[in-house]
């Protein structure tokens, strides 16, 4: 068995017949190598073997991960699939993407791409409050439950009030948090983006105060440095590093389900988009919102619909629905 991350793309023979396909261009090879490193990293993070040959089911799972979890473009997902295929063929191994499992996965992605990505519901202030109010200390069964309750309050409020991305919260460290009278300032970064400072305003009451929620979590967890948001097992043992992506999403969905919300319609992004809608509802401009969320100019179209929704919710006096006399 050969470890994927240690196996480079073999060079093409110099005397290959002219009828055979030419070797990929240099840029394509570099892109394939980056794709293979990404696949190997995902295997390591999810504790799966990246040894060759890769099982078709594992390839299909990775394609779904890229498209659904990482929100990658169809072309990016397709290139990753071809990179895995090229590595197998040049290593003399059966091509996994010819398997029906991978073909069906790719077909499903293409069909979903034609319909457009299913946008998760935005979690607005009332929804956030409902979730927080459902998180009762009386529901705690063990030490782990108690710690997760405090942690999840901080997660929900930081994602909502900070309009943070999932990885921005996951990689947030204590060293990049500064508490102040009016709330807190955090320095976040995700992927290849430069770090940015985000001011998170304190809530008017303790239940909805993100600064108080974060301070409570750091205190009970005894975290003085390193990752802010970490895993907690049933015995109350706290992880040494940042919580993984899937656990973070599941924690939010579990809290929403307990509050009577459909967890299938909720993701970490629901809190970020909820901020956009509520801020626009309150009169904030798209530029002010984008400055807080970190959207660049080319990303403004992605939040334009959310801003329009917020503005319509904020100005119902002139809505034609008023003519119904309900």
C-alpha positions in Angstrom: 0.0 0.0 0.0 1.3 3.5 -0.9 0.5 6.6 1.1 -1.2 9.1 -1.2 0.6 12.1 0.2 4.0 10.6 -0.4 3.4 9.5 -4.0 4.2 12.2 -6.7 2.7 12.1 -10.1 5.0 9.8 -12.2 6.6 11.4 -15.2 5.4 10.3 -18.6 7.8 8.0 -20.6 9.8 9.8 -23.3 9.1 7.2 -25.9 5.4 6.9 -25.5 3.4 6.4 -28.8 2.1 9.7 -30.3 -1.4 8.3 -30.3 -1.4 8.4 -26.5 -2.6 11.5 -24.7 0.1 14.1 -24.0 1.4 14.7 -20.5 -0.7 17.3 -18.6 0.5 20.9 -18.8 2.7 22.1 -15.9 -0.1 24.2 -14.4 -2.4 21.2 -14.5 0.2 19.0 -12.8 0.6 21.7 -10.0 -3.1 21.9 -9.6 -3.4 18.1 -9.4 -0.7 18.0 -6.8 -2.5 20.6 -4.7 -5.7 18.6 -5.0 -4.0 15.5 -3.9 -2.5 17.3 -0.9 -6.0 18.5 0.0 -7.4 15.0 -0.3 -4.6 13.6 1.9 -5.2 16.3 4.5 -8.9 15.5 4.6 -8.2 11.8 5.0 -5.9 12.6 7.9 -8.4 15.0 9.5 -11.2 12.5 9.2 -9.0 9.5 10.3 -9.3 7.7 7.0 -6.6 5.9 5.1 -5.1 7.7 2.1 -3.3 4.6 0.9 -3.6 3.6 -2.7 -5.8 2.3 -4.2 -8.4 4.6 -2.9 -11.9 3.0 -2.4 -14.6 4.5 -4.7 -16.8 5.1 -1.7 -14.1 7.3 -0.2 -13.7 9.2 -3.4 -17.4 9.8 -3.5 -17.4 11.0 0.1 -14.6 13.5 -0.7 -16.5 14.9 -3.7 -19.6 15.4 -1.5 -17.4 17.1 1.1 -15.9 19.5 -1.4 -19.2 20.4 -2.9 -21.5 20.5 0.1 -19.2 21.3 3.1 -16.6 23.4 1.5 -18.9 25.0 -1.1 -16.4 24.5 -3.9 -17.3 25.1 -7.5 -18.2 22.2 -9.8 -15.0 22.8 -11.8 -12.9 22.5 -8.6 -14.6 19.3 -7.5 -14.2 17.9 -11.0 -10.5 18.7 -11.1 -10.0 17.0 -7.7 -11.7 13.9 -9.1 -9.5 13.8 -12.2 -6.4 14.3 -10.0 -7.2 11.1 -8.1 -8.0 9.3 -11.3 -4.7 10.4 -12.9 -2.7 9.2 -9.9 -4.2 5.8 -10.0 -3.9 5.3 -13.8 -0.2 6.4 -13.8 0.4 4.1 -10.9 -1.0 1.1 -12.8 -4.1 0.9 -10.6 -7.8 0.7 -11.4 -9.4 4.1 -11.9 -11.9 4.6 -9.0 -13.9 7.3 -10.8 -15.1 4.7 -13.3 -16.9 2.9 -10.5 -20.7 3.4 -10.4 -20.4 4.7 -6.8 -18.3 7.7 -7.9 -20.3 8.1 -11.1 -23.5 8.4 -9.2 -22.0 10.8 -6.7 -20.8 13.0 -9.6 -24.1 12.8 -11.3 -25.9 13.9 -8.1 -23.6 16.9 -7.8 -24.2 17.9 -11.4 -27.9 17.7 -10.9 -27.8 19.7 -7.7 -25.6 22.3 -9.4 -28.2 22.8 -12.1 -30.9 23.4 -9.5 -28.6 25.7 -7.5 -27.2 25.0 -4.1 -29.9 24.7 -1.4 -29.5 27.7 0.7 -29.8 27.0 4.4 -32.3 29.0 6.5 -31.0 32.2 8.1 -31.3 32.1 11.9 -32.6 35.6 12.9 -32.5 37.2 16.4 -35.8 35.6 17.5 -34.5 32.2 16.4 -31.2 32.7 18.2 -33.1 33.7 21.4 -35.4 30.7 21.1 -32.4 28.4 20.9 -30.6 30.0 23.8 -33.7 29.9 26.0 -34.1 26.2 25.3 -30.6 25.5 26.7 -31.4 24.9 30.3 -29.0 24.0 33.0 -31.5 21.5 34.3 -31.0 19.4 31.2 -27.4 18.6 32.2 -26.8 14.9 32.8 -23.0 14.8 33.3 -20.0 17.0 33.5 -19.5 17.0 29.7 -23.1 18.2 29.2 -22.5 21.1 31.5 -19.4 22.2 29.7 -20.9 21.8 26.3 -23.9 23.9 27.3 -21.6 26.8 28.2 -19.5 26.3 25.1 -22.4 26.1 22.7 -23.9 29.4 24.0 -20.6 31.0 23.2 -20.5 29.3 19.7 -24.0 30.5 18.8 -23.5 34.1 19.9 -20.0 34.5 18.4 -21.1 33.1 15.0 -24.2 35.3 15.1 -23.0 38.6 16.5 -19.6 38.3 14.8 -21.0 37.0 11.5 -18.1 34.6 11.6 -17.4 31.8 9.2 -17.1 28.3 10.7 -13.3 28.2 10.2 -12.8 31.7 11.5 -14.4 30.6 14.8 -12.6 27.2 14.8 -9.2 28.8 14.4 -9.8 31.7 16.9 -7.3 31.7 19.7 -7.3 33.3 23.2 -4.3 35.4 22.1 -6.5 37.0 19.4 -9.3 37.9 21.8 -9.5 41.3 23.6 -12.4 42.1 26.0 -13.6 45.7 26.4 -16.5 47.4 28.1 -18.6 47.5 25.0 -17.9 43.9 23.9 -14.8 42.3 22.4 -12.5 42.5 19.5 -11.3 39.3 17.8 -8.7 38.7 15.1 -9.8 36.0 12.8 -8.5 34.3 9.7 -9.6 31.4 7.5 -8.0 29.6 4.6 -5.6 31.9 2.6 -7.3 35.1 3.7 -5.4 37.7 5.6 -6.4 38.1 9.3 -9.0 40.7 10.0 -10.3 42.4 13.1 -14.0 42.0 14.1 -15.7 44.0 16.8 -18.5 42.1 18.5 -20.9 44.3 20.4 -22.0 43.2 23.9 -25.6 42.2 24.3 -28.2 44.2 26.3 -28.9 41.2 28.5 -26.7 38.3 29.8 -28.6 35.6 27.8 -27.7 37.2 24.5 -24.3 38.8 25.4 -21.6 37.2 23.3 -18.8 38.7 25.4 -20.3 37.3 28.6 -20.8 33.9 26.9 -17.2 33.7 25.8 -15.9 34.8 29.1 -18.0 32.1 30.9 -16.7 29.4 28.6 -13.1 30.3 29.0 -13.5 30.4 32.7 -15.2 27.1 33.2 -13.0 25.4 30.7 -9.9 26.8 32.2 -8.6 27.9 28.7 -5.9 30.5 29.0 -4.2 30.1 25.6 -4.6 28.4 22.3 -7.8 27.4 20.6 -11.0 29.0 22.0 -13.6 26.5 20.9 -12.7 22.8 21.6 -14.3 19.4 21.9 -15.7 18.1 25.2 -16.2 14.4 25.9 -18.8 12.9 28.3 -16.4 12.9 31.2 -15.7 16.6 30.8 -12.3 16.2 29.2 -11.5 19.2 26.9 -9.6 18.7 23.7 -6.2 20.3 23.3 -6.8 21.7 19.8 -9.7 23.4 17.9 -13.0 21.5 17.5 -13.4 19.8 14.1 -15.7 21.2 11.5 -18.3 18.5 11.6 -18.6 18.5 15.4 -19.1 22.3 15.4 -21.9 22.0 12.9 -23.6 19.1 14.7 -23.4 21.0 18.0 -25.4 23.9 16.5 -27.9 21.6 14.8 -28.5 19.6 18.0 -29.3 22.8 19.9 -31.7 24.0 17.1 -33.4 20.6 17.1 -34.0 20.8 20.8 -35.5 24.3 20.3 -38.0 22.9 17.8 -36.2 24.0 14.7 -35.5 21.8 11.7 -31.8 20.9 11.9 -31.7 20.0 8.2 -32.3 23.7 7.4 -29.6 24.9 9.7 -25.8 25.2 9.4 -23.1 27.4 10.8 -23.7 29.7 7.9 -27.3 30.2 9.1 -26.0 32.4 11.9 -23.8 34.5 9.6 -26.5 35.1 7.1 -28.9 35.8 9.9 -26.6 38.7 11.0 -26.8 40.1 7.4 -30.6 40.0 7.3 -31.0 41.5 10.8 -28.4 44.2 10.2 -30.1 45.3 7.0 -33.4 45.1 8.7 -32.1 47.6 11.3 -30.9 50.0 8.5 -27.2 49.1 8.0 -25.9 49.6 4.5 -24.5 46.8 2.5 -21.1 48.4 2.7 -21.3 48.5 6.5 -22.4 44.9 6.6 -19.7 43.8 4.3 -17.0 45.5 6.3 -18.2 43.5 9.4 -18.5 40.2 7.6 -15.3 40.5 5.6 -17.0 40.2 2.2 -14.8 41.7 -0.6 -16.3 43.7 -3.4 -16.7 40.6 -5.6 -18.6 38.9 -2.8 -21.2 41.6 -2.4 -23.7 39.9 -4.8 -23.8 36.9 -2.5 -25.2 39.0 0.3 -27.4 41.3 -1.8 -30.4 39.1 -1.6 -30.0 38.8 2.2 -29.8 42.6 2.5 -32.9 43.0 0.4 -34.8 40.6 2.6 -33.7 42.4 5.7 -34.8 45.8 4.3 -38.2 44.4 3.4 -38.6 43.1 6.9 -37.6 46.4 8.3 -40.1 48.4 6.2 -43.4 46.6 6.3 -45.5 49.8 6.6 -45.5 50.3 2.9 -45.8 46.6 2.0 -48.7 45.8 -0.3 -49.7 43.1 2.2 -51.0 45.9 4.4 -53.9 46.2 1.9 -55.2 42.8 3.0 -56.7 44.1 6.2 -55.5 41.1 8.2 
